[in-house]
Amino acid sequence: MARDFNIEMKLLLKLTALAEAATGVALLMVPALVSRLLLGAEVSGAAIPIARATGIALTALGVGCWPGPVLAGMSTYSVLVTLYLAYL
């Protein structure tokens, strides 16, 4: 019984990590569309870079929630947000 629960929790953790990472990648690629779908509002101007930085954070959260070293998620966020801010 306990083993089945553990397997179910690992599966749930993987599914939520995938959902977070997918939402983050979508925010990076098309922030206006994702914002319209999630919030029902148009975004423009300074909200676009903020949405992309949020996408980076969600992607890193998905990597961090994936079973394995948590340092991978922290490193993913640090590297990606540094590269994005340097690009701006």
mmCIF file of the C-alpha atoms, coordinates in Angstrom:
data_MODEL
# 
_entry.id   MODEL 
# 
loop_
_atom_site.group_PDB 
_atom_site.id 
_atom_site.type_symbol 
_atom_site.label_atom_id 
_atom_site.label_alt_id 
_atom_site.label_comp_id 
_atom_site.label_asym_id 
_atom_site.label_entity_id 
_atom_site.label_seq_id 
_atom_site.pdbx_PDB_ins_code 
_atom_site.Cartn_x 
_atom_site.Cartn_y 
_atom_site.Cartn_z 
_atom_site.occupancy 
_atom_site.B_iso_or_equiv 
_atom_site.pdbx_formal_charge 
_atom_site.auth_seq_id 
_atom_site.auth_comp_id 
_atom_site.auth_asym_id 
_atom_site.auth_atom_id 
_atom_site.pdbx_PDB_model_num 
ATOM 1  C CA . MET A 1 1  ? 0.000  0.000  0.000   1.00 0.00 ? 1  MET A CA 1 
ATOM 2  C CA . ALA A 1 2  ? 2.727  2.473  0.953   1.00 0.00 ? 2  ALA A CA 1 
ATOM 3  C CA . ARG A 1 3  ? 4.744  1.550  -2.118  1.00 0.00 ? 3  ARG A CA 1 
ATOM 4  C CA . ASP A 1 4  ? 1.776  2.294  -4.431  1.00 0.00 ? 4  ASP A CA 1 
ATOM 5  C CA . PHE A 1 5  ? 1.342  5.684  -2.780  1.00 0.00 ? 5  PHE A CA 1 
ATOM 6  C CA . ASN A 1 6  ? 5.026  6.464  -3.305  1.00 0.00 ? 6  ASN A CA 1 
ATOM 7  C CA . ILE A 1 7  ? 4.811  5.554  -6.996  1.00 0.00 ? 7  ILE A CA 1 
ATOM 8  C CA . GLU A 1 8  ? 1.691  7.701  -7.410  1.00 0.00 ? 8  GLU A CA 1 
ATOM 9  C CA . MET A 1 9  ? 3.374  10.675 -5.720  1.00 0.00 ? 9  MET A CA 1 
ATOM 10 C CA . LYS A 1 10 ? 6.424  10.381 -7.979  1.00 0.00 ? 10 LYS A CA 1 
ATOM 11 C CA . LEU A 1 11 ? 4.171  10.295 -11.033 1.00 0.00 ? 11 LEU A CA 1 
ATOM 12 C CA . LEU A 1 12 ? 2.249  13.331 -9.803  1.00 0.00 ? 12 LEU A CA 1 
ATOM 13 C CA . LEU A 1 13 ? 5.502  15.194 -9.167  1.00 0.00 ? 13 LEU A CA 1 
ATOM 14 C CA . LYS A 1 14 ? 6.702  14.430 -12.694 1.00 0.00 ? 14 LYS A CA 1 
ATOM 15 C CA . LEU A 1 15 ? 3.400  15.540 -14.241 1.00 0.00 ? 15 LEU A CA 1 
ATOM 16 C CA . THR A 1 16 ? 3.345  18.833 -12.346 1.00 0.00 ? 16 THR A CA 1 
ATOM 17 C CA . ALA A 1 17 ? 7.002  19.453 -13.214 1.00 0.00 ? 17 ALA A CA 1 
ATOM 18 C CA . LEU A 1 18 ? 6.177  18.932 -16.896 1.00 0.00 ? 18 LEU A CA 1 
ATOM 19 C CA . ALA A 1 19 ? 3.169  21.257 -16.677 1.00 0.00 ? 19 ALA A CA 1 
ATOM 20 C CA . GLU A 1 20 ? 5.221  23.998 -14.998 1.00 0.00 ? 20 GLU A CA 1 
ATOM 21 C CA . ALA A 1 21 ? 8.042  23.682 -17.502 1.00 0.00 ? 21 ALA A CA 1 
ATOM 22 C CA . ALA A 1 22 ? 5.626  23.675 -20.460 1.00 0.00 ? 22 ALA A CA 1 
ATOM 23 C CA . THR A 1 23 ? 3.908  26.811 -19.197 1.00 0.00 ? 23 THR A CA 1 
ATOM 24 C CA . GLY A 1 24 ? 7.294  28.451 -18.686 1.00 0.00 ? 24 GLY A CA 1 
ATOM 25 C CA . VAL A 1 25 ? 8.466  27.625 -22.203 1.00 0.00 ? 25 VAL A CA 1 
ATOM 26 C CA . ALA A 1 26 ? 5.167  28.899 -23.608 1.00 0.00 ? 26 ALA A CA 1 
ATOM 27 C CA . LEU A 1 27 ? 5.611  32.175 -21.699 1.00 0.00 ? 27 LEU A CA 1 
ATOM 28 C CA . LEU A 1 28 ? 9.110  32.500 -23.120 1.00 0.00 ? 28 LEU A CA 1 
ATOM 29 C CA . MET A 1 29 ? 7.975  31.934 -26.692 1.00 0.00 ? 29 MET A CA 1 
ATOM 30 C CA . VAL A 1 30 ? 4.579  33.669 -26.895 1.00 0.00 ? 30 VAL A CA 1 
ATOM 31 C CA . PRO A 1 31 ? 3.983  35.715 -23.730 1.00 0.00 ? 31 PRO A CA 1 
ATOM 32 C CA . ALA A 1 32 ? 1.077  37.684 -25.198 1.00 0.00 ? 32 ALA A CA 1 
ATOM 33 C CA . LEU A 1 33 ? -0.906 34.557 -26.104 1.00 0.00 ? 33 LEU A CA 1 
ATOM 34 C CA . VAL A 1 34 ? -0.292 32.810 -22.773 1.00 0.00 ? 34 VAL A CA 1 
ATOM 35 C CA . SER A 1 35 ? -1.194 35.947 -20.835 1.00 0.00 ? 35 SER A CA 1 
ATOM 36 C CA . ARG A 1 36 ? -4.390 36.305 -22.842 1.00 0.00 ? 36 ARG A CA 1 
ATOM 37 C CA . LEU A 1 37 ? -5.301 32.658 -22.217 1.00 0.00 ? 37 LEU A CA 1 
ATOM 38 C CA . LEU A 1 38 ? -4.461 32.673 -18.500 1.00 0.00 ? 38 LEU A CA 1 
ATOM 39 C CA . LEU A 1 39 ? -5.495 36.199 -17.500 1.00 0.00 ? 39 LEU A CA 1 
ATOM 40 C CA . GLY A 1 40 ? -7.835 37.286 -20.258 1.00 0.00 ? 40 GLY A CA 1 
ATOM 41 C CA . ALA A 1 41 ? -5.862 40.500 -20.756 1.00 0.00 ? 41 ALA A CA 1 
ATOM 42 C CA . GLU A 1 42 ? -3.505 41.809 -23.400 1.00 0.00 ? 42 GLU A CA 1 
ATOM 43 C CA . VAL A 1 43 ? 0.076  42.530 -22.410 1.00 0.00 ? 43 VAL A CA 1 
ATOM 44 C CA . SER A 1 44 ? 2.471  44.896 -24.124 1.00 0.00 ? 44 SER A CA 1 
ATOM 45 C CA . GLY A 1 45 ? 5.441  47.089 -23.407 1.00 0.00 ? 45 GLY A CA 1 
ATOM 46 C CA . ALA A 1 46 ? 7.333  46.314 -20.222 1.00 0.00 ? 46 ALA A CA 1 
ATOM 47 C CA . ALA A 1 47 ? 5.018  43.418 -19.398 1.00 0.00 ? 47 ALA A CA 1 
ATOM 48 C CA . ILE A 1 48 ? 6.548  41.274 -22.164 1.00 0.00 ? 48 ILE A CA 1 
ATOM 49 C CA . PRO A 1 49 ? 10.041 41.034 -20.589 1.00 0.00 ? 49 PRO A CA 1 
ATOM 50 C CA . ILE A 1 50 ? 8.455  40.448 -17.182 1.00 0.00 ? 50 ILE A CA 1 
ATOM 51 C CA . ALA A 1 51 ? 6.345  37.615 -18.627 1.00 0.00 ? 51 ALA A CA 1 
ATOM 52 C CA . ARG A 1 52 ? 9.457  36.091 -20.207 1.00 0.00 ? 52 ARG A CA 1 
ATOM 53 C CA . ALA A 1 53 ? 11.359 36.294 -16.904 1.00 0.00 ? 53 ALA A CA 1 
ATOM 54 C CA . THR A 1 54 ? 8.371  34.588 -15.281 1.00 0.00 ? 54 THR A CA 1 
ATOM 55 C CA . GLY A 1 55 ? 8.584  31.920 -17.975 1.00 0.00 ? 55 GLY A CA 1 
ATOM 56 C CA . ILE A 1 56 ? 12.232 31.358 -17.074 1.00 0.00 ? 56 ILE A CA 1 
ATOM 57 C CA . ALA A 1 57 ? 11.277 31.022 -13.406 1.00 0.00 ? 57 ALA A CA 1 
ATOM 58 C CA . LEU A 1 58 ? 8.524  28.502 -14.194 1.00 0.00 ? 58 LEU A CA 1 
ATOM 59 C CA . THR A 1 59 ? 10.852 26.491 -16.405 1.00 0.00 ? 59 THR A CA 1 
ATOM 60 C CA . ALA A 1 60 ? 13.453 26.387 -13.639 1.00 0.00 ? 60 ALA A CA 1 
ATOM 61 C CA . LEU A 1 61 ? 10.759 25.399 -11.143 1.00 0.00 ? 61 LEU A CA 1 
ATOM 62 C CA . GLY A 1 62 ? 9.796  22.511 -13.405 1.00 0.00 ? 62 GLY A CA 1 
ATOM 63 C CA . VAL A 1 63 ? 13.435 21.422 -13.601 1.00 0.00 ? 63 VAL A CA 1 
ATOM 64 C CA . GLY A 1 64 ? 13.791 21.740 -9.824  1.00 0.00 ? 64 GLY A CA 1 
ATOM 65 C CA . CYS A 1 65 ? 10.658 19.691 -9.154  1.00 0.00 ? 65 CYS A CA 1 
ATOM 66 C CA . TRP A 1 66 ? 11.804 16.885 -11.415 1.00 0.00 ? 66 TRP A CA 1 
ATOM 67 C CA . PRO A 1 67 ? 13.174 14.015 -9.325  1.00 0.00 ? 67 PRO A CA 1 
ATOM 68 C CA . GLY A 1 68 ? 16.899 14.544 -9.075  1.00 0.00 ? 68 GLY A CA 1 
ATOM 69 C CA . PRO A 1 69 ? 19.254 17.219 -7.816  1.00 0.00 ? 69 PRO A CA 1 
ATOM 70 C CA . VAL A 1 70 ? 17.528 20.444 -6.806  1.00 0.00 ? 70 VAL A CA 1 
ATOM 71 C CA . LEU A 1 71 ? 20.666 22.352 -7.744  1.00 0.00 ? 71 LEU A CA 1 
ATOM 72 C CA . ALA A 1 72 ? 19.761 21.781 -11.392 1.00 0.00 ? 72 ALA A CA 1 
ATOM 73 C CA . GLY A 1 73 ? 16.688 24.008 -11.046 1.00 0.00 ? 73 GLY A CA 1 
ATOM 74 C CA . MET A 1 74 ? 18.564 26.760 -9.267  1.00 0.00 ? 74 MET A CA 1 
ATOM 75 C CA . SER A 1 75 ? 21.346 26.644 -11.838 1.00 0.00 ? 75 SER A CA 1 
ATOM 76 C CA . THR A 1 76 ? 18.841 26.665 -14.704 1.00 0.00 ? 76 THR A CA 1 
ATOM 77 C CA . TYR A 1 77 ? 17.201 29.812 -13.361 1.00 0.00 ? 77 TYR A CA 1 
ATOM 78 C CA . SER A 1 78 ? 20.481 31.592 -12.702 1.00 0.00 ? 78 SER A CA 1 
ATOM 79 C CA . VAL A 1 79 ? 21.943 30.865 -16.115 1.00 0.00 ? 79 VAL A CA 1 
ATOM 80 C CA . LEU A 1 80 ? 18.804 31.554 -18.153 1.00 0.00 ? 80 LEU A CA 1 
ATOM 81 C CA . VAL A 1 81 ? 17.808 34.763 -16.405 1.00 0.00 ? 81 VAL A CA 1 
ATOM 82 C CA . THR A 1 82 ? 21.389 36.072 -16.606 1.00 0.00 ? 82 THR A CA 1 
ATOM 83 C CA . LEU A 1 83 ? 21.509 35.372 -20.341 1.00 0.00 ? 83 LEU A CA 1 
ATOM 84 C CA . TYR A 1 84 ? 18.078 36.944 -20.875 1.00 0.00 ? 84 TYR A CA 1 
ATOM 85 C CA . LEU A 1 85 ? 18.885 40.094 -18.921 1.00 0.00 ? 85 LEU A CA 1 
ATOM 86 C CA . ALA A 1 86 ? 22.199 40.432 -20.755 1.00 0.00 ? 86 ALA A CA 1 
ATOM 87 C CA . TYR A 1 87 ? 20.245 40.103 -24.038 1.00 0.00 ? 87 TYR A CA 1 
ATOM 88 C CA . LEU A 1 88 ? 17.940 42.961 -23.034 1.00 0.00 ? 88 LEU A CA 1 
# 
